[in-house]
Amino acid sequence: MNRVAILSICASAAFLLYILEMVRRRKLREEYSILWLFGSAIILVLSVKQEWLILLAKAVGIVYPPSFLFLVGILFILLILIHFSIAISKLHHMNKKMAQEIALMKAEREKNAG
């Protein structure tokens, strides 16, 4: 096993443990941790199973198999960014609706008071 494989195994295992610890301490919600856990587990499996990594890299047309790990990591990061963008959009819509409802309630209260 070469240094790149050992480094990727250690890094992905450490990242997986870090995500689990953040969920345990309630610093990261379970719903947001699923993609992080899945991504780090896939990278860990591909780091351990070098023959799978080589096979997948060749299937995609990547000459240097560790580069495939970076591609997988970047794709998972993009999925997480899309997930967070959807969550932010939903929260923006909810905040806008809540502000409008508060404004209507305030106007109704002022109308009844005056």
C-alpha positions, 0 to 999 in steps of 0.5 A, a space after each residue: 500500500 502506497 503513501 497516497 492510499 494510507 493518507 486517504 484512508 487516514 483522512 477519510 476515517 478521521 473525517 468520518 469520525 469527526 462527522 459522527 462526533 459532531 452529530 453526537 454533540 448535537 453540533 450537526 443535525 442528522 439530516 445534514 450529516 447523511 450526505 457527509 457520512 455517505 461521502 466519507 464512507 464511499 471515499 474510505 471504501 475506495 481508499 481501502 479497496 484499491 482494486 475497486 478504485 482502479 477499476 472505477 477510475 479506468 471505467 471513467 477514463 482517469 489514468 491516476 486512480 487517486 484523482 478519482 477520489 478527488 472527483 468523488 469528493 468534489 461531486 459529494 461536495 456539490 450534492 451537499 451545496 445543492 442540498 443546502 441551497 434548497 434548505 436556504 431557499 426554503 428558509 428564505 420563503 418561510 421568513 418572508 411569509 412569517 414577516 408578511 403575517 406579522 405585518 398583517 397582524 400588526 396592521 390588524 392590531 393597530 386598526 383595532 386599537 385606533 
